[in-house]
Structures are given as C-alpha cells and as structure tokens.
Amino acid sequence: MKSEIIIAPSILSLDYSEVDRQLEELMASDAKWLHFDVMDGHFVPNLTFGPDILRGFKKKTSLFMDVHIMVDDPTFVSKIFIEQGADMVTFHYEAMNSIEECIVLCKEIQKQGCKCGISIKPATPVEVLDSILEYVDLVLIMSVNPGFGGQSFMEDSLERIAYLDNKRKEDQYNYLIEVDGGINDVTGKKCIDAGVDVLVAGSYVFKGNIKEKVKSLQCQK
C-alpha cells in the first residue's frame, strides 16, 4: 500500500465559469491526480465529458489523469481516452459480459501504456472481482450510486474496502484501492482506516478553499 494518501479531485464538481482559477488553486495544492467521470447516458443516467475535455486539461496540467468510464462499451471508449492522454482508465465489471472479457480488456489497456482499474456499483458483491484482482492496477469502490455528484456516502462501502485490503495482503497483490462518492474529511478518514489509497472528492474540494480542503483529506492518515 502507498504510504501517502492520493487525493483525486473530481472535475464533475468543477465550477466551469472559474476553470482557470480553480485549476491554478488545484495545482498549488497537494493533489496529485485529477479524476474524470465519463458517463454515456446509458450505463448510468447522466452525460458528462468527451475526450476533448481530457485533452484540454492535459494541456493545462501535469496531474495524473484518472479516467473512470461509466459506459456501455468500455473496450471502444477506453482506447479513445488513452489516445487523448489518460494515465489510468477504470471500467465497470457490470459493463462486460464475463470475467474473461474483463481480463482481456485489462491487458489491452495496459498494452497501450496505460494503467487499468476496475469498478463495481454499490449493489454488486465485491467478491465478483476475486479472479480479476491480480490483473488490475486499481480497484474503485463506488460509495454512491454512479451518475450524479453530491450524494451521501454509503457506510457499507467500508466493509468492501476492508475486504479488498485484506485480499491484497493475503495474496500479495499491488493494486491501489480508490473510493468515490460522498467523500469529505469525516468519510475520508473512515475510508483510509479501512485501507483506501486514493480518495476521489468533488463537491467537498471545489466548493471551498481548494488547497485547504485537499490538505484536510490528506492529513487524515
């Protein structure tokens, strides 16, 4: 596990009338990653960012581009975002037809020089990922139902994080554990205590002093 907690502010909550200012504040903070929620309006009931947005941010910052694709066709979409500069692409287990397809896509993403993550919705048992864990660089636990920002944290996510942390120790895997949804200084501390490495935070970071909010999350370890 990484000793330093990684903070990945989600641009889903960025104030797009203040992009330059907020991005400057973000780059002056301790945040190392930038989180992109890509939604196609089918897999989840919302539409968000296309690859041009990622390319634009890539020109503005050297932050690690953490792209979470909530789409019906992750094989097609992942390639597009990798071409535009994604450093990590995380796709959904539920969007694939089988474990074998998940493993094939993991290897394909990594073959393109990008790190690969896998995610599950809150209703999906975490155990379904057991045979995939050795192939991924990251597992993303959704602590809200994916689709919209600003939702409340689901407390049972902590058990799922602890399960993945135990599996990682038992089987000597190296994947990072990331959590997204309802993260603030209180829920972030709970997730870190359960074994998380990466905190995705949107509203909490961007609706205040960005530098202070990022530090408040990182100081929870």
C-alpha positions in Angstrom: 0.0 0.0 0.0 1.2 3.5 -0.7 2.2 5.4 2.5 0.9 8.7 1.1 -2.9 9.1 0.5 -3.6 10.3 -3.0 -6.2 12.9 -3.5 -8.0 12.9 -6.8 -10.4 15.9 -7.1 -13.3 15.2 -9.5 -13.9 17.7 -12.2 -17.6 16.7 -12.2 -17.8 19.4 -9.4 -15.6 22.0 -11.0 -17.1 25.4 -11.4 -16.8 25.8 -15.2 -17.2 29.6 -15.0 -14.0 29.6 -12.9 -11.9 26.9 -14.6 -8.6 28.7 -14.8 -8.7 29.9 -11.2 -9.8 26.6 -9.7 -7.2 24.7 -11.8 -4.4 27.0 -10.6 -5.5 26.5 -7.0 -5.6 22.8 -7.5 -2.1 22.7 -9.0 -0.9 24.7 -5.9 -2.4 22.1 -3.6 -1.1 18.6 -2.7 -3.5 16.9 -5.1 -1.6 14.5 -7.4 -4.4 13.2 -9.6 -7.4 14.6 -11.5 -10.5 12.4 -11.7 -12.7 12.3 -14.8 -16.2 10.8 -14.6 -17.1 9.8 -18.2 -20.8 8.9 -18.5 -22.7 7.9 -21.7 -26.3 8.4 -20.6 -26.9 4.7 -21.0 -24.8 2.8 -18.5 -25.7 5.5 -15.9 -28.4 8.2 -16.2 -26.2 11.1 -17.0 -24.0 12.6 -19.7 -20.6 14.2 -19.0 -17.3 14.5 -20.7 -15.9 13.5 -24.0 -12.2 13.1 -24.9 -11.7 16.8 -25.9 -12.2 17.8 -22.3 -9.4 15.4 -21.2 -7.1 16.7 -23.9 -7.8 20.3 -22.8 -6.9 19.6 -19.2 -3.8 17.6 -20.3 -2.5 20.8 -21.9 -3.1 22.8 -18.7 -1.7 20.5 -16.1 0.8 17.7 -15.4 -1.6 16.0 -12.9 -2.1 12.2 -13.3 -5.3 11.8 -15.4 -7.5 9.3 -13.6 -10.4 8.4 -16.0 -13.5 6.5 -14.8 -15.6 5.3 -17.8 -19.2 4.5 -16.9 -20.2 3.4 -20.4 -21.8 0.5 -22.2 -18.8 -0.1 -24.5 -15.6 0.3 -22.4 -13.4 -1.5 -24.9 -14.2 1.2 -27.5 -14.2 4.2 -25.1 -11.0 3.2 -23.3 -9.0 3.4 -26.4 -10.2 6.9 -27.3 -9.4 8.3 -23.8 -6.0 6.6 -23.8 -5.2 8.3 -27.1 -6.1 11.7 -25.5 -3.8 11.2 -22.5 -5.4 9.1 -19.8 -2.9 7.7 -17.3 -5.4 5.4 -15.7 -8.6 4.0 -17.2 -11.1 2.4 -14.9 -14.0 0.5 -16.4 -17.0 -1.3 -14.9 -17.3 -5.0 -14.2 -21.1 -4.7 -14.9 -20.4 -3.4 -18.5 -18.7 -6.6 -19.5 -20.2 -10.0 -20.4 -17.7 -12.2 -18.5 -14.7 -12.3 -16.2 -12.7 -13.4 -19.2 -13.7 -10.2 -21.1 -12.7 -8.1 -18.1 -9.2 -9.7 -18.0 -8.8 -9.2 -21.8 -9.6 -5.5 -21.5 -7.3 -5.1 -18.6 -4.4 -6.5 -20.6 -5.3 -4.4 -23.7 -5.4 -1.2 -21.7 -2.0 -1.9 -20.1 -0.6 -2.9 -23.5 -1.4 0.6 -24.7 0.8 2.0 -21.9 -2.0 3.0 -19.6 -2.8 1.7 -16.1 -6.0 -0.2 -15.6 -8.7 -0.1 -12.9 -11.9 -1.9 -12.4 -15.0 -0.7 -10.6 -18.3 -2.0 -9.3 -21.6 -0.4 -8.5 -22.8 -0.5 -4.8 -25.2 -3.3 -5.4 -22.6 -5.6 -6.9 -20.9 -8.0 -4.4 -17.2 -7.2 -4.1 -16.3 -10.9 -4.3 -17.1 -11.0 -8.0 -13.7 -9.3 -8.5 -11.6 -12.0 -6.8 -10.3 -13.6 -10.1 -9.6 -10.2 -11.7 -7.6 -8.6 -8.9 -4.2 -10.0 -10.0 -4.6 -8.2 -13.4 -5.5 -4.7 -12.3 -3.6 -1.6 -11.1 -6.5 -0.2 -9.1 -10.0 -1.1 -7.8 -12.5 1.7 -7.5 -15.3 1.3 -4.9 -18.3 3.5 -5.6 -19.6 4.7 -2.3 -22.7 6.3 -4.0 -24.8 5.1 -6.9 -22.9 6.3 -10.0 -24.5 9.0 -12.2 -24.5 12.3 -10.2 -22.3 14.2 -7.8 -23.2 15.4 -4.3 -24.7 12.2 -3.0 -24.3 10.9 0.6 -21.6 8.3 1.5 -22.8 4.7 1.8 -21.3 3.3 5.1 -21.3 -0.3 3.9 -18.6 0.7 1.4 -16.1 0.5 4.3 -16.6 -3.3 4.5 -15.9 -3.6 0.8 -12.7 -1.5 1.1 -11.5 -3.7 4.1 -12.2 -6.8 2.1 -10.1 -5.6 -0.8 -7.3 -4.5 1.6 -7.3 -8.0 3.2 -7.2 -9.7 -0.2 -4.3 -7.6 -1.2 -2.3 -8.5 1.8 -3.2 -12.2 1.7 -2.4 -12.7 -2.0 0.4 -10.1 -2.2 -1.3 -8.0 -4.9 -0.2 -4.5 -5.6 -3.4 -2.8 -6.7 -4.5 0.6 -5.3 -7.9 0.9 -3.6 -9.8 4.0 -4.6 -13.2 5.3 -3.3 -15.5 7.8 -4.9 -18.8 9.3 -3.6 -19.7 11.4 -0.6 -16.0 11.9 0.4 -15.2 14.6 3.0 -12.8 14.9 5.9 -15.0 12.6 8.0 -15.9 9.9 5.5 -12.3 10.1 4.0 -10.8 9.2 7.4 -13.1 6.2 7.7 -12.0 5.0 4.2 -8.4 5.5 5.0 -8.7 3.5 8.2 -10.4 0.7 6.2 -7.4 0.6 3.7 -8.0 3.1 0.9 -5.1 4.6 -1.0 -7.0 7.1 -3.3 -9.8 9.5 -2.3 -11.9 11.0 -5.0 -13.6 14.1 -3.8 -15.7 16.6 -5.8 -18.1 18.9 -4.0 -16.0 18.9 -0.9 -12.9 20.1 -2.7 -14.3 22.6 -5.2 -16.9 24.3 -3.0 -14.4 25.8 -0.7 -10.7 26.7 -0.3 -9.3 24.0 -2.6 -5.8 23.9 -1.1 -7.1 23.6 2.5 -9.7 21.0 1.5 -7.2 18.8 -0.2 -4.8 19.1 2.8 -7.7 18.2 5.2 -8.2 15.0 3.3 -4.5 14.1 3.1 -3.9 14.7 6.8 -6.4 12.0 7.8 -3.8 9.2 7.7 
